[in-house]
Amino acid sequence: MAKVRPFKGVRPPREIVTEVTSRPYDVLNSAEARQEAEGNPRSLYHIIKPEIDFPEGVDEHDACVYEKAVENFNAFQQNGWLVQDDEPKYYIYAQTMDGRTQYGIVVAAWVNDYMEGRIKKHELTRRDKEEDRMKHVRVNNANVEPVFFAFPDNEALEKVIKDVTAGTPEYDFTSAEGFGHTFWVIDDAATIDTITKEFEKIPHLYIADGHHRSAAAALVGHEKAQQNPNHTGDEEYNYFLAVAFPASHLKIIDYNRVVKDLNGLTTEQFLDKVRESFDVVDMGTEEPYRPNTLHNFSLYLGGRWYSLTAKEGTYNDTDPIGVLDVTVSSDLILRDILGIHDLRSDKRIDFVGGIRGLGELKRRVDSGEMAMALALYPVSMKQLMDIADTGNIMPPKTTWFEPKLRSGLVIHKLDD
């Protein structure tokens, strides 16, 4: 069963929350972070992207950069830009995009649940990225940024969310990207107890987004336990920062592909090969065509949009991996026709999050940068959880969650 507990969050005062909070470290590069933080000494980028405090060109993985993160984290607390709550609490965090709101519960998740597989993953991680985040957690002795969990719907926790969010929020603002962020503090003992006990009834938590952060946070906690001769299991380092959303609240958006060439084929030769496995309909040159069901795809090629529907027998709906449209398109188009075998390393392919719209696919092809674009029907939360439950791993670049969690709303220290 999932084990969570409240914690003494480190948070910005209400009046400066928009100055402190930021996008996550991994959704922008150093130059973009430098630009967003310009003129704002309170920006969390000084902690999560501390290379911005050095001249351009300094390696973001240099030891001095990690040391700067600690220096800045300490300064933020000394300046009162981050203040720790007096007592352990839970929090509710709501995100609004396009008129739709999802509500998550901010918890300290148990390291052992990750190490023993009760926190389930659906993606592979890279050791270099894990190590980068592990260094950041180690030097700051804190989880500065949360991970993004999903859990099976729970009626009692839905009631908690409804009751808490009927009250006045601690923070309520719209970020520059146009997303709403609303945050409530839970300090009622009975409600805190209810949350802890209801999570104990939930068999598994699922990593929705943030596999590297999850691995790093759990591995540092595990390290600390092994290094402490007086370890009891109750220390704060046995837990890490997460925002857990009921699965029904979440919506995965499409994650699309653009390819630089047709592997030596003409447009007609390529389409003829596609027709061997798909029913192809020319949708014209005007409005972008969006896939409308599982196993339906959108192709943009030669200034025209096409609907592709996979033929019966070309996919396996009884296999949690075989049913995925990323698998169907990767096998039948990218591999068999275009000769792209490794999505992680092949330089001929790039990936475009659905948040950027189908217009971005058209733009990249029309510019001549890419030869074709392929839009996919989004993966469902059920598919994600089925894959995690069966111990499978999703193909690369399968899921895109939006909005991303706002960093800096609350931080979890590992020593208190």
N, C-alpha and C positions, 0 to 999 in steps of 0.2 A: 504494500500500500504506500501511497505517496506521503512523504513526511515533509512538512513545511513548518516554519515558525515565524513569528513577528520579529522585527529587528529595530534597532535605533537608527533610523534613517538619517543620513546627512543630506541636507536640502538647502536650496537658496531661499532667502526671505522673499515673500510674495512680490514685493515692489521691484525686484530685480530679476525675476525668474526668466523673463524673455531675453535679458542680457546674458545670463549664465548658460541656459540650455542650448543644445546644438543638435545637429544631425549626427548619426553614428560615425565613428572613425573610419569605417570601411566603405562609405558610400561617396566619398570625395577624395581627391588627391591633395597633396600638400599645398600646391598652388591655390586650389580652390578654398582650402581651409584658411590659408593666409589672407585671402581676399575677404572671406566672410568675417574673419575676426579683426580685420583692420580697424584700428581706432577703438577697440573694445577690450580692455584689459581683463574684463570679467568673463569673457567667452571660455566655455569649457574646452575649446580647441587647444588652449594653452596647456591643458592636462592630457587630453587624449591624442592630440597631434602636436606635441611640444616642439617638433622640428621647426614650427613656424616662428619660434623665438630665436632661431639661428639664421645666419646668412643662407640664401638659396644655394642648394647643392649639397648641404650637409646630409649625410646618410641618416635616414629616420630610424635606423636600427643601431646607431652608434650609442655607446654606453652613456655619453654625455646627454643624449636626448632623453633617455629613460630617467637619468638623474634630474633633468630639468622638470620632468613630469612630477616628481616627488616634491621638488622645490615649489612648484606652482600650486600643487594640491595643498601643501602646508600653508602657503601664503593665502590661498582662498579662505581657509578656515580661520587664520589669524585676522584677516580683514573683515570677517563676518559675512563673506559672500557665500559661504557654505556653513550651515549650523546643524549640529547633531540634535535629534530629538532626545528628550530626557528618558523616555521609556520605550520599550519595544512596541511597535505598531505594525499593522498592515495598512495598505493603501489601495485605493481604486484609481485606475488610470483609464480614461476614455479617450478614444481617437475618433475624429470625424473626418470623413472624406466623401465628397459628392453627396452630401445629405445623409450618409449612412454612418452610424456610430457603433463601435465595438468596445466592450468593457472588459478590462483585465484586472486581476487581483495581483498586487505586488507583494511578493513573498520572499523569504529566504528558503531556498530549496536545499535539500540534503545531499551532500556530496556522495554518500554511499548509494543513493538512488541512481545516480549517474554511473558510478563505478560498477554496480551490480545489474544494470540494464533495466531498471524500472523507469528511468527517464530514457525514452526511446529516440533513436536518431534515424534519419532516412538518407543522409548524405555522407560521403567520405570526407575526411579532413586531411589537410596537408600539415606535416610536422613543422615546417618553417613558420606557417601562420599560427599554429598552436603556440610555438615557442615565443613568438613575438608578444602574443597576448599574455602568456604566462609571465614573461618578464615584467610586463606592465602591472599585472596583479601583484607580483612579488614585491616590486619596489615600492608601490603605493600601499601595500598591505590592505587593499580594498578592491572590491568590484565596482569600478567607476561607472561601467555601462551594464545594463541588464541584458539578459537573454530572453528570447521570445518563445513561450511555451503555449501549447494547446492542451486541453483536457476534455474528456467526455462530459457532456452536459450534466449538470447536477442541480436539481430543483432548489435545494436549500441554499446553495451558493448564488443562484440566480436571484433568490429573495434577498440575500444580503446585498447584492449589487443594487437591486431596485431600492431597497431601504436607504442605503448609504447615499446613493446618488440623488435621492430626493432632498438631501440637505445641501448646505452651501459649500461649494468647492473651495479648496485652498488655492488652486491655480485654475485659471480659465483664460486661454489665449489662442490666437491663430498664428501659426508660424508663417514664415515668408513663402513657403511652398503652398500655402492656402489650406493647410490641414489644421483642424481644431484639436487642442490638447487640454483636457480637463482632469483635475487630480483632487481626490478627497483623502483626508487622513482619518483612519479608524483608530480611535483610542478607547472605545467602549469594551470593557473586559468580556462581557457576554458575547459580543459579536466576534471578538478575536478568538474566543474559545470555540465558537461555532465554525469558523473558518478552518481552524486547525483540525478539528474533529471530522469535518466533512471531507477534507483532503485525504484523511486516513482511510476513507471509504473508496477512494479512487485508485484503481490498480496501477495505472501508468500515466505519466506525463509524456508529452511528445514535443520534441524540439521542432518548432515551426521555422524559425530563422535564428541564426547565430550558433551554428555548430562549432565553430572555432572558439568563440567566447565560452560556450558551455564546457568544451573539453578543457580549455585553459583554466577556467575557474575551478572545476572539479579536481584537476590534476594538482593545482597548487594547494588546495585544501587537503588532498591526500598526502602530499609531500609534508605539509606542516604536521599532520598527525603522526607520520613516521618519524619525524625529527624531534618530537616532543616526548621526552621520557616520562612525563607526568600526564600524558594524554588521557582524557576521561571520556571524550566523545561529545561533551556538551559545549566545547569551545566554539566561538563564533566562526572560526575558519572551517568548521565542518559544514558550513552552509554558504550558498552563493546567491546572488541577486537575480531574480527572474520576475517577469510579468506573465501570468498564466491566464489565458483567455478560454472561455467555453468554446468548443469547436464550432458550434453553430453560429458564433459571432463572426467568424473569420471567413474571408473570401480571398482565394488565391487568384491572381490575375495572370494573364498569358505571359509567356517568356518565349520570344520569337527568334528566328534565325535569319541571317543574311550571309550570302556566299559570294565569293569574289569571281568565280568563273563557272562554266558549265562542263568542265572536264573535257574540253575539246569538242563538245557537241554544238550543233546549231540549235537555235530555239526550237525548231520543228522536230529535230532528232530527240532533243530532251523531252519535249511534250509527248512524243510517240512512246518513249520509254516509260514515262509517268503513267500513260494510259494502260499499260500492262497490269498495273496494280490498283489504279484509281479510276473512278468515273470523273471525267474532266468536263467542266462547263465554263465557257468563256463568259465572264461577267462584265466585260467592257472596260472602258478607259476612265469612267467618271468616278463614282463613289467607291471608296475602298470596300472590299468584301471582307466581312468578319466571319470566321467559323461559327456555326450556330449549334453544333452538337458534337459529341464524341466521335472521333474518326472522320471528322470533316476538317479540311485545311483550307487556308487561303494562300494562293501563290501569286506573287507579283513579278512579272517577267515581260520585258520588251514593251513596257508602257501599258500593259493590260493586267487586269485582275482575273484570276481563275478560281473556281471552287473545285477542290479535290475531295472526293469521298472514297475512302478505302473500300475495296471490294471484299465481299464475304470470303473468309478463308485466308486473308492476308494478316490477320491479327488473332490474338488468343485472349478472349474475354474471361477465361478462367484462370489466367496467370496474372498476379498483381503487377508484374513488370510488363508482360506482353500486351496488356490492355492499354497501357499508357500511349498517348499519341506521340510523345517524345520518342518512344521505342519504335512505333510504326514509321514515323518520318525518318528517324535515324537509320533504320534498317533498309527501308524500301527506296528512299530518295538519296539521303546523304551518303550512305555506304554503297548501295548497289549501283546507283547511277553516277554519283559525283565522286566516288572514291574517297570519301572522308570517313576514316575509321576511328580516329581518336578525337572526340570533341574537345578534350582538355588541351591538346597540344597542336592541333592542325591550324596553321595560320590562315587558311583559306576561308575560315568561318568565323563569324562574330555573333554576339547575342544581344538582343534588344529587349529590355523590360517593357511590358505592356503599358506601364505608366506613361511611356513616351508616345503611345498611340501608333496606329497603322500609318499615319502620315510620315513618321520617321522612317519606316521601311521604304516607302515610295521615294522619299528624298534621297536615301542612300543608294538606291538603284538608279534613279534618274540622274544622279550626279556622275555616274560612271564608276564610282568607288566599288560598287557591288554589281553582280550580274543578275541576281535573283533574291527574293525574300520569301520566307515561309512563315505564316502566322498559324499558331496552334490554339486549339480550344483549351481553356485552363484546366489544370488538374483540380480535382475536388479534395476537400479535407478528408472524406472517407477513403479515397485512394491513397492519400498520404499516410493515414493511420493504418490502413491495411498493409501497406508495404513495411512500415515500421514494425507492426505486429508479427509479420512473417520473417523478420530478420533480414529483409532485402534492402538494397540500396538503390535509390533512384538514379537514373542516368543524369549526367551533368546538366546544369542549367534547366531544371525542370520547373521549379516553383519561384514565384515572385510575390512577396507579401508587401502590401502598401496600405496605410502609411507605415514607415519605419518607426520603431520606438524612439522617442525623443530622449537624448542623453542629458543627464544632469538634473532631472526632476527629483531623483533620490539616488543616493550612493550607499553601499553596504561596506562598512569597515570590518576587517577580519579579526580585530582584537577587542571588539566591544559590541 
